[in-house]
Amino acid sequence: MNRAITHNIIVQAESKYEEQHSIPHIHKYVHSYHIVIINQTNDPVQLLSRHWFVVNAYGETREIQGLGVIGRQPIIAPGESHEYDSWSPINTEIGKMYGTFTMKKASEKSLFEVVIPEFSLNANSVYN
């Protein structure tokens, strides 16, 4: 699992190739990913939005931005974590994803960004 720490917030990311949802002959490779966000600060924090970069084998980048994650803007208490699963298609056998979460401390109005670590998107055929 890949890991990044920003402002005492840990983000862990892991991906899995979803062969049953992929259609290689039309260049559709689907990957699921699991994200864990751990709050190691002394304050509750709220995840407000996400900003992803999905990069294919040719370096072509697709940006994804939106509120929250999976339709939620979770508040994560000190010492607690939030986990979720999602997915992303890509048009090449290999690629990568990375990005940021915009968050705020519950006691403040100022926003801060937390790094989502880069992780690989590799079809099973890459390993064969």
DSSP file (Angstrom, degrees, kcal/mol; ACC not computed):
  #  RESIDUE AA STRUCTURE BP1 BP2  ACC     N-H-->O    O-->H-N    N-H-->O    O-->H-N    TCO  KAPPA ALPHA  PHI   PSI    X-CA   Y-CA   Z-CA
    1    1 A M              0   0    0      0, 0.0    13,-0.2     0, 0.0     2,-0.2   0.000 360.0 360.0 360.0 129.3    0.0    0.0    0.0
    2    2 A N  E     -A   13   0A   0     11,-2.5    11,-2.5   115,-0.1     2,-0.3  -0.505 360.0-164.0 -79.3 150.6    1.4    3.4   -1.0
    3    3 A R  E     +A   12   0A   0      9,-0.2     2,-0.3    -2,-0.2     9,-0.2  -0.993  17.8 179.7-144.3 141.7    1.5    6.1    1.7
    4    4 A A  E     -A   11   0A   0      7,-2.1     7,-2.8    -2,-0.3     2,-0.5  -0.990  12.9-153.8-138.2 147.3    1.8    9.8    2.1
    5    5 A I  E     +A   10   0A   0     -2,-0.3     2,-0.4     5,-0.2     5,-0.2  -0.987  19.2 166.8-124.0 123.9    1.8   12.0    5.2
    6    6 A T  E >  S-A    9   0A   0      3,-2.4     3,-1.9    -2,-0.5    -2,-0.0  -0.992  73.0 -13.1-136.6 126.6    0.7   15.7    5.0
    7    7 A H  T 3  S-     0   0    0     -2,-0.4     3,-0.1     1,-0.3    33,-0.1   0.848 127.7 -56.8  52.4  37.7   -0.1   17.9    8.0
    8    8 A N  T 3  S+     0   0    0      1,-0.2    32,-2.3    31,-0.1     2,-0.5   0.713 111.9 123.2  64.0  23.2   -0.2   14.7   10.2
    9    9 A I  E <   -AB   6  39A   0     -3,-1.9    -3,-2.4    30,-0.2     2,-0.5  -0.975  50.6-152.3-110.3 124.2   -2.9   13.2    7.9
   10   10 A I  E     -AB   5  38A   0     28,-2.5    28,-2.9    -2,-0.5     2,-0.5  -0.826   9.6-169.8 -97.4 132.4   -1.9    9.8    6.5
   11   11 A V  E     -AB   4  37A   0     -7,-2.8    -7,-2.1    -2,-0.5     2,-0.4  -0.991   2.8-171.8-121.9 125.0   -3.3    8.7    3.2
   12   12 A Q  E     -AB   3  36A   0     24,-2.8    24,-2.3    -2,-0.5     2,-0.4  -0.928   4.3-172.8-115.2 140.5   -2.8    5.1    2.1
   13   13 A A  E     +AB   2  35A   0    -11,-2.5   -11,-2.5    -2,-0.4     2,-0.3  -0.994   9.7 173.1-138.0 139.8   -3.8    3.9   -1.4
   14   14 A E  E     - B   0  34A   0     20,-1.7    20,-3.0    -2,-0.4     2,-0.3  -0.993  13.0-157.0-145.4 137.9   -3.8    0.5   -3.1
   15   15 A S  E     - B   0  33A   0     -2,-0.3     2,-0.3    18,-0.2    18,-0.2  -0.767   4.4-165.0-116.8 162.1   -5.2   -0.5   -6.5
   16   16 A K  E     - B   0  32A   0     16,-2.6    16,-2.7    -2,-0.3     2,-0.3  -0.987  25.3-120.5-145.2 132.7   -6.4   -3.7   -8.0
   17   17 A Y  E     - B   0  31A   0     -2,-0.3     2,-0.9    14,-0.2    14,-0.2  -0.585  20.4-149.2 -72.7 131.1   -7.0   -4.6  -11.7
   18   18 A E    >>  +     0   0    0     12,-3.1     3,-1.3    -2,-0.3     4,-0.6  -0.750  20.6 175.1-105.7  84.4  -10.6   -5.6  -12.3
   19   19 A E  G >4 S+     0   0    0     -2,-0.9     3,-1.0     1,-0.3    -1,-0.2   0.855  75.0  59.9 -58.8 -39.3  -10.4   -8.1  -15.1
   20   20 A Q  G 34 S+     0   0    0      1,-0.3    -1,-0.3    -3,-0.2    -2,-0.0   0.697 111.6  40.4 -67.1 -18.4  -14.1   -8.9  -15.1
   21   21 A H  G <4 S+     0   0    0     -3,-1.3    -1,-0.3     9,-0.2     2,-0.2   0.425 100.3  92.8-106.2  -2.0  -15.0   -5.3  -15.9
   22   22 A S    <<  -     0   0    0     -3,-1.0     7,-0.2    -4,-0.6     5,-0.0  -0.629  52.0-165.8 -95.4 151.4  -12.2   -4.6  -18.4
   23   23 A I  B > > -D   28   0B   0      5,-2.5     3,-1.9    -2,-0.2     5,-1.5  -0.723   7.6-177.9-134.3  82.2  -12.4   -5.0  -22.1
   24   24 A P  G > 5S+     0   0    0      0, 0.0     3,-2.1     0, 0.0    -1,-0.1   0.808  75.9  64.8 -55.9 -35.4   -8.8   -5.0  -23.4
   25   25 A H  G 3 5S+     0   0    0      1,-0.3    -2,-0.0     2,-0.1     0, 0.0   0.687 110.1  39.5 -68.0 -14.2   -9.7   -5.2  -27.2
   26   26 A I  G < 5S-     0   0    0     -3,-1.9    -1,-0.3     2,-0.1     3,-0.1   0.128 121.8-107.6-113.5  19.0  -11.4   -1.8  -26.9
   27   27 A H  T < 5S+     0   0    0     -3,-2.1     2,-0.5     1,-0.2    -2,-0.1   0.894  71.6 141.5  61.1  45.3   -8.7   -0.4  -24.6
   28   28 A K  B   < +D   23   0B   0     -5,-1.5    -5,-2.5    63,-0.1     2,-0.5  -0.947  20.9 173.2-119.8 109.7  -10.8   -0.3  -21.5
   29   29 A Y  E     - C   0  90A   0     61,-2.7    61,-1.8    -2,-0.5     2,-0.4  -0.970  14.2-159.5-118.9 117.0   -8.8   -1.3  -18.4
   30   30 A V  E     - C   0  89A   0     -2,-0.5   -12,-3.1   -12,-0.4     2,-0.4  -0.816   9.2-176.2-105.4 135.5  -10.7   -0.9  -15.1
   31   31 A H  E     -BC  17  88A   0     57,-2.2    57,-2.8    -2,-0.4     2,-0.3  -0.986  12.4-152.2-128.2 137.1   -9.0   -0.7  -11.7
   32   32 A S  E     -BC  16  87A   0    -16,-2.7   -16,-2.6    -2,-0.4     2,-0.3  -0.704  16.7-162.4 -96.3 160.4  -10.5   -0.4   -8.2
   33   33 A Y  E     -BC  15  86A   0     53,-2.6    53,-2.2    -2,-0.3     2,-0.5  -0.998  12.7-145.7-145.5 150.7   -8.7    1.3   -5.4
   34   34 A H  E     -BC  14  85A   0    -20,-3.0   -20,-1.7    -2,-0.3     2,-0.4  -0.959  16.3-165.8-116.8 128.4   -8.9    1.4   -1.7
   35   35 A I  E     -BC  13  84A   0     49,-2.8    49,-2.0    -2,-0.5     2,-0.4  -0.941   6.1-170.6-117.8 135.7   -8.1    4.6    0.2
   36   36 A V  E     -BC  12  83A   0    -24,-2.3   -24,-2.8    -2,-0.4     2,-0.5  -0.997   3.4-168.1-123.5 127.9   -7.5    4.9    4.0
   37   37 A I  E     -BC  11  82A   0     45,-2.8    45,-2.3    -2,-0.4     2,-0.5  -0.976   6.1-168.8-117.9 121.2   -7.3    8.4    5.6
   38   38 A I  E     -BC  10  81A   0    -28,-2.9   -28,-2.5    -2,-0.5     2,-0.8  -0.945  13.5-145.3-117.0 125.5   -5.9    8.5    9.1
   39   39 A N  E     +B    9   0A   0     41,-2.6    40,-2.7    -2,-0.5   -30,-0.2  -0.797  24.7 167.7 -92.4 108.7   -6.2   11.7   11.2
   40   40 A Q        +     0   0    0    -32,-2.3   -31,-0.2    -2,-0.8    -1,-0.1   0.091  47.7 100.4-105.4  20.9   -3.1   12.0   13.5
   41   41 A T  S    S-     0   0    0      2,-0.3    38,-0.3    36,-0.1     4,-0.1  -0.373  82.8-115.2 -93.0 179.6   -3.8   15.6   14.5
   42   42 A N  S    S+     0   0    0     -2,-0.1    -1,-0.1    36,-0.1    -3,-0.0   0.367  93.7  65.3 -94.1   3.5   -5.4   16.8   17.7
   43   43 A D  S    S-     0   0    0     34,-0.1    -2,-0.3    33,-0.0     2,-0.1  -0.911  89.2-104.3-125.8 149.8   -8.5   18.2   15.9
   44   44 A P        -     0   0    0      0, 0.0    62,-2.8     0, 0.0    63,-0.4  -0.489  40.4-158.7 -63.9 143.8  -11.3   16.7   13.9
   45   45 A V  E     -EF  76 105C   0     31,-2.2    31,-3.6    60,-0.3     2,-0.5  -0.943   6.8-145.8-126.0 150.7  -10.8   17.3   10.2
   46   46 A Q  E     -EF  75 104C   0     58,-3.0    58,-1.7    -2,-0.3     2,-0.7  -0.964  11.3-137.6-118.7 131.9  -13.4   17.2    7.4
   47   47 A L  E     + F   0 103C   0     27,-2.5    56,-0.2    -2,-0.5    22,-0.2  -0.780  28.2 172.0 -84.5 117.2  -12.7   16.0    3.8
   48   48 A L  E     -     0   0C   0     54,-2.8    20,-3.2    -2,-0.7     2,-0.3   0.857  54.0  -8.9 -96.7 -43.1  -14.3   18.6    1.5
   49   49 A S  E     -GF  67 102C   0     53,-1.5    53,-2.1    18,-0.3     2,-0.3  -0.945  53.5-133.3-153.5 170.6  -13.2   17.7   -2.0
   50   50 A R  E     -GF  66 101C   0     16,-2.6    16,-1.8    -2,-0.3     2,-0.3  -0.930   6.1-167.7-130.0 153.5  -10.9   15.6   -4.2
   51   51 A H  E     -GF  65 100C   0     49,-2.2    49,-2.2    -2,-0.3     2,-0.3  -0.873  18.5-176.0-143.2 105.5   -8.6   16.3   -7.1
   52   52 A W  E     -GF  64  99C   0     12,-3.3    12,-2.1    -2,-0.3     2,-0.4  -0.732  17.6-157.3-105.8 150.8   -7.3   13.3   -9.0
   53   53 A F  E     -GF  63  98C   0     45,-2.8    45,-1.6    -2,-0.3     2,-0.5  -0.996   8.6-168.3-123.2 122.6   -4.9   12.9  -11.9
   54   54 A V  E     -GF  62  97C   0      8,-2.8     8,-2.8    -2,-0.4     2,-0.5  -0.962   9.6-169.0-113.3 119.1   -5.2    9.7  -13.9
   55   55 A V  E     -GF  61  96C   0     41,-2.9    41,-2.2    -2,-0.5     6,-0.2  -0.924   5.6-153.0-116.9 127.8   -2.2    9.2  -16.3
   56   56 A N  E >   - F   0  95C   0      4,-2.3     3,-1.9    -2,-0.5    39,-0.2  -0.272  41.0 -87.2 -89.4-178.1   -2.1    6.6  -19.0
   57   57 A A  T 3  S+     0   0    0     37,-0.8    38,-0.1     1,-0.3    -1,-0.1   0.694 127.1  55.0 -64.4 -19.9    1.0    5.0  -20.5
   58   58 A Y  T 3  S-     0   0    0      2,-0.1    -1,-0.3     0, 0.0     3,-0.1   0.392 119.3-107.5 -92.7   2.1    1.4    7.8  -23.1
   59   59 A G    <   +     0   0    0     -3,-1.9     2,-0.3     1,-0.3    -2,-0.1   0.511  68.8 149.7  83.7   4.3    1.4   10.5  -20.4
   60   60 A E        -     0   0    0      1,-0.0    -4,-2.3    -5,-0.0     2,-0.4  -0.573  34.2-150.4 -71.9 131.6   -2.1   11.7  -21.2
   61   61 A T  E     -G   55   0C   0     -2,-0.3     2,-0.5    -6,-0.2    -6,-0.2  -0.891  15.1-166.1-115.2 133.0   -3.6   13.0  -18.1
   62   62 A R  E     -G   54   0C   0     -8,-2.8    -8,-2.8    -2,-0.4     2,-0.4  -0.964  15.1-148.6-112.5 130.4   -7.3   13.1  -17.1
   63   63 A E  E     -G   53   0C   0     -2,-0.5     2,-0.4   -10,-0.2   -10,-0.2  -0.810  10.2-169.0-101.5 140.6   -8.3   15.3  -14.1
   64   64 A I  E     +G   52   0C   0    -12,-2.1   -12,-3.3    -2,-0.4     2,-0.4  -0.993  11.2 171.5-128.8 123.5  -11.2   14.4  -11.8
   65   65 A Q  E     +G   51   0C   0     -2,-0.4     2,-0.3   -14,-0.2   -14,-0.2  -0.966  12.4 128.4-130.9 147.7  -12.5   17.0   -9.3
   66   66 A G  E     -G   50   0C   0    -16,-1.8   -16,-2.6    -2,-0.4     2,-0.2  -0.973  54.4 -68.4 178.9 170.3  -15.5   17.0   -7.1
   67   67 A L  E    S-G   49   0C   0     -2,-0.3     4,-0.4   -18,-0.2   -18,-0.3  -0.527  87.2 -33.4 -74.8 139.0  -17.0   17.3   -3.6
   68   68 A G  S    S-     0   0    0    -20,-3.2     2,-0.4    -2,-0.2     5,-0.2   0.099  83.2 -72.0  54.8-160.7  -16.2   14.7   -1.0
   69   69 A V  B >  S-I   72   0D   0      3,-2.7     3,-1.6   -22,-0.2    -1,-0.1  -0.997 105.1  -6.6-136.7 130.8  -15.6   11.1   -1.7
   70   70 A I  T 3  S-     0   0    0     -2,-0.4    -1,-0.1     1,-0.3    -2,-0.1   0.882 132.3 -53.0  51.1  43.1  -18.3    8.6   -2.7
   71   71 A G  T 3  S+     0   0    0     -4,-0.4     2,-0.3     1,-0.2    -1,-0.3   0.603 119.2 102.4  74.8  11.6  -20.9   11.3   -2.1
   72   72 A R  B <   -I   69   0D   0     -3,-1.6    -3,-2.7    -5,-0.1    -1,-0.2  -0.904  56.4-157.4-127.4 155.1  -19.7   12.1    1.4
   73   73 A Q        -     0   0    0     -2,-0.3   -25,-0.1    -5,-0.2    -3,-0.0  -0.711  35.8-158.8-122.7  76.5  -17.7   14.8    3.1
   74   74 A P        -     0   0    0      0, 0.0   -27,-2.5     0, 0.0     2,-0.5  -0.193  14.3-140.5 -67.4 147.0  -16.6   12.8    6.2
   75   75 A I  E     -E   46   0C   0    -29,-0.2     2,-0.6   -31,-0.0   -29,-0.3  -0.925  18.7-157.7-100.0 127.3  -15.4   14.3    9.5
   76   76 A I  E     -E   45   0C   0    -31,-3.6   -31,-2.2    -2,-0.5     3,-0.1  -0.933   8.0-142.1-114.3 116.6  -12.5   12.3   10.9
   77   77 A A    >   -     0   0    0     -2,-0.6     3,-2.3   -33,-0.2   -38,-0.3  -0.272  40.3 -75.7 -71.5 159.6  -11.9   12.5   14.6
   78   78 A P  T 3  S+     0   0    0      0, 0.0   -38,-0.2     0, 0.0    -1,-0.2  -0.324 121.8  11.9 -55.8 133.4   -8.4   12.6   16.1
   79   79 A G  T 3  S+     0   0    0    -40,-2.7     2,-0.2     1,-0.3   -39,-0.1   0.421 110.1 107.7  78.8  -2.6   -6.9    9.1   16.0
   80   80 A E    <   -     0   0    0     -3,-2.3   -41,-2.6   -41,-0.2     2,-0.3  -0.486  53.5-147.5-102.1 173.4   -9.7    7.8   13.7
   81   81 A S  E     -C   38   0A   0    -43,-0.2     2,-0.4    -2,-0.2   -43,-0.2  -0.922   7.1-147.3-138.1 163.5   -9.7    6.9   10.1
   82   82 A H  E     -C   37   0A   0    -45,-2.3   -45,-2.8    -2,-0.3     2,-0.4  -1.000  18.6-171.4-130.9 132.4  -12.0    6.9    7.0
   83   83 A E  E     +C   36   0A   0     -2,-0.4     2,-0.3   -47,-0.2   -47,-0.2  -0.935   9.3 164.2-124.4 147.1  -11.8    4.2    4.3
   84   84 A Y  E     -C   35   0A   0    -49,-2.0   -49,-2.8    -2,-0.4     2,-0.4  -0.989  24.0-138.7-155.3 161.1  -13.5    3.9    1.0
   85   85 A D  E     +C   34   0A   0     -2,-0.3     2,-0.2   -51,-0.2   -51,-0.2  -0.934  28.9 152.8-120.1 144.6  -13.3    2.0   -2.3
   86   86 A S  E     -C   33   0A   0    -53,-2.2   -53,-2.6    -2,-0.4     2,-0.3  -0.816  25.1-133.4-150.4-168.4  -13.8    3.4   -5.8
   87   87 A W  E     -C   32   0A   0    -55,-0.3   -55,-0.3    -2,-0.2   -57,-0.0  -0.965   8.5-164.1-152.2 164.5  -12.7    2.7   -9.3
   88   88 A S  E     -C   31   0A   0    -57,-2.8   -57,-2.2    -2,-0.3     2,-0.2  -0.960  14.5-138.5-154.1 135.7  -11.3    4.3  -12.5
   89   89 A P  E     -C   30   0A   0      0, 0.0     2,-0.3     0, 0.0   -59,-0.2  -0.599  19.4-173.8 -87.7 157.9  -11.0    3.2  -16.1
   90   90 A I  E     -C   29   0A   0    -61,-1.8   -61,-2.7    -2,-0.2     5,-0.1  -0.974  26.2-135.1-146.0 154.6   -7.9    3.8  -18.2
   91   91 A N  S    S+     0   0    0     -2,-0.3     2,-0.3   -63,-0.2   -63,-0.1   0.293  83.0  58.4-101.1  11.4   -7.2    3.3  -21.9
   92   92 A T  S    S-     0   0    0    -63,-0.2   -63,-0.1     2,-0.1    -2,-0.1  -0.913  87.8-111.3-132.2 163.2   -3.8    1.6  -21.6
   93   93 A E  S    S+     0   0    0     -2,-0.3    30,-2.7    29,-0.1     2,-0.3   0.785 101.8  32.2 -65.7 -27.2   -2.5   -1.5  -19.9
   94   94 A I  E     + H   0 122C   0     28,-0.2   -37,-0.8    32,-0.0     2,-0.3  -0.921  69.1 126.2-129.4 157.3   -0.5    0.6  -17.4
   95   95 A G  E     -FH  56 121C   0     26,-1.4    26,-2.6    -2,-0.3     2,-0.3  -0.940  36.2-121.2-176.9-164.2   -0.9    4.0  -15.8
   96   96 A K  E     -FH  55 120C   0    -41,-2.2   -41,-2.9    24,-0.3     2,-0.3  -0.983   7.4-149.8-156.7 162.6   -1.0    5.7  -12.5
   97   97 A M  E     +FH  54 119C   0     22,-2.3    22,-2.4    -2,-0.3     2,-0.3  -0.976  24.0 147.9-134.9 149.7   -3.1    7.9  -10.2
   98   98 A Y  E     +F   53   0C   0    -45,-1.6   -45,-2.8    -2,-0.3     2,-0.3  -0.950  11.1 128.8-164.5 172.3   -2.3   10.5   -7.6
   99   99 A G  E     -FH  52 116C   0     17,-1.6    17,-3.3    -2,-0.3     2,-0.3  -0.979  41.3 -80.2 170.1-154.8   -3.9   13.7   -6.3
  100  100 A T  E     -FH  51 115C   0    -49,-2.2   -49,-2.2    -2,-0.3     2,-0.4  -0.980  16.1-141.8-143.9 154.1   -5.0   15.7   -3.3
  101  101 A F  E     -FH  50 114C   0     13,-2.4    13,-2.6    -2,-0.3     2,-0.5  -0.958  19.7-139.1-109.6 136.6   -7.8   16.0   -0.8
  102  102 A T  E     +FH  49 113C   0    -53,-2.1   -54,-2.8    -2,-0.4   -53,-1.5  -0.868  35.6 169.0 -93.4 128.1   -8.9   19.5    0.3
  103  103 A M  E     -FH  47 112C   0      9,-3.3     9,-2.7    -2,-0.5     2,-0.3  -0.821  22.0-157.3-133.0 168.1   -9.6   19.4    4.0
  104  104 A K  E     -FH  46 111C   0    -58,-1.7   -58,-3.0    -2,-0.3     2,-0.3  -0.992  27.0-112.2-146.0 150.1  -10.3   21.7    6.9
  105  105 A K  E >   -F   45   0C   0      5,-0.7     3,-1.6    -2,-0.3   -60,-0.3  -0.615  29.7-127.4 -74.8 140.6  -10.0   21.5   10.7
  106  106 A A  T 3  S+     0   0    0    -62,-2.8    -1,-0.1    -2,-0.3   -61,-0.1   0.809 108.7  51.8 -60.3 -29.9  -13.4   21.5   12.3
  107  107 A S  T 3  S+     0   0    0    -63,-0.4     2,-0.3     2,-0.0    -1,-0.3   0.515 111.4  50.5 -86.3  -4.6  -12.4   24.4   14.6
  108  108 A E    <   -     0   0    0     -3,-1.6     0, 0.0     2,-0.1     0, 0.0  -0.847  65.0-143.4-129.9 164.1  -11.1   26.6   11.7
  109  109 A K        +     0   0    0     -2,-0.3     2,-0.1    -5,-0.1    -1,-0.1   0.558  69.1 106.9-100.3 -12.0  -12.3   27.9    8.4
  110  110 A S        -     0   0    0      1,-0.1    -5,-0.7    -5,-0.0     2,-0.2  -0.431  61.8-139.8 -73.1 143.1   -8.9   27.7    6.7
  111  111 A L  E     -H  104   0C   0     -7,-0.2     2,-0.3    -2,-0.1    -7,-0.2  -0.648  18.1-174.2 -99.3 155.2   -8.5   24.9    4.1
  112  112 A F  E     -H  103   0C   0     -9,-2.7    -9,-3.3    -2,-0.2     2,-0.4  -0.985  19.9-123.4-145.7 157.2   -5.4   22.7    3.5
  113  113 A E  E     -H  102   0C   0     -2,-0.3     2,-0.4   -11,-0.2   -11,-0.2  -0.802  15.5-159.5-105.4 144.3   -4.4   20.1    1.0
  114  114 A V  E     -H  101   0C   0    -13,-2.6   -13,-2.4    -2,-0.4     2,-0.2  -0.976  23.9-118.2-121.6 133.2   -3.4   16.5    1.8
  115  115 A V  E     -H  100   0C   0     -2,-0.4   -15,-0.3   -15,-0.2  -111,-0.2  -0.491  12.8-151.3 -74.2 134.0   -1.4   14.5   -0.7
  116  116 A I  E     -H   99   0C   0    -17,-3.3   -17,-1.6    -2,-0.2     3,-0.1  -0.941  33.5-119.6 -96.9 119.5   -2.9   11.3   -2.2
  117  117 A P  E     -     0   0C   0      0, 0.0     2,-0.1     0, 0.0  -113,-0.1  -0.233  26.4-102.2 -65.8 149.7    0.2    9.1   -2.9
  118  118 A E  E     -     0   0C   0    -20,-0.1     2,-0.3  -115,-0.1   -20,-0.2  -0.448  44.2-178.9 -66.3 137.6    0.8    8.0   -6.5
  119  119 A F  E     -H   97   0C   0    -22,-2.4   -22,-2.3    -2,-0.1     2,-0.1  -0.986  24.5-108.0-140.4 154.2   -0.1    4.4   -7.2
  120  120 A S  E     -H   96   0C   0     -2,-0.3     2,-0.5   -24,-0.2   -24,-0.3  -0.441  11.5-154.8 -82.7 149.2    0.2    2.2  -10.2
  121  121 A L  E     +H   95   0C   0    -26,-2.6   -26,-1.4    -2,-0.1     2,-0.5  -0.939  29.2 168.3-118.6 102.3   -2.6    1.0  -12.5
  122  122 A N  E     -H   94   0C   0     -2,-0.5  -105,-0.2   -28,-0.2   -28,-0.2  -0.969  29.5-136.5-124.9 123.4   -1.3   -2.3  -14.1
  123  123 A A    >>  -     0   0    0    -30,-2.7     3,-1.7    -2,-0.5     4,-0.5  -0.389  29.8-112.9 -68.6 153.7   -3.4   -4.8  -16.0
  124  124 A N  H >> S+     0   0    0      1,-0.3     3,-1.3     2,-0.2     4,-0.6   0.824 114.4  66.9 -58.0 -31.9   -2.7   -8.4  -15.2
  125  125 A S  H 34 S+     0   0    0      1,-0.3     3,-0.5     2,-0.2    -1,-0.3   0.736  88.6  66.9 -64.0 -21.4   -1.2   -8.9  -18.7
  126  126 A V  H <4 S+     0   0    0     -3,-1.7    -1,-0.3     1,-0.2    -2,-0.2   0.823 102.0  47.3 -66.5 -31.0    1.6   -6.6  -17.7
  127  127 A Y  H <<        0   0    0     -3,-1.3    -1,-0.2    -4,-0.5    -2,-0.2   0.587 360.0 360.0 -87.4 -11.0    2.8   -9.2  -15.2
  128  128 A N     <        0   0    0     -4,-0.6    -1,-0.2    -3,-0.5    -2,-0.2   0.442 360.0 360.0 -91.2 360.0    2.6  -12.2  -17.6
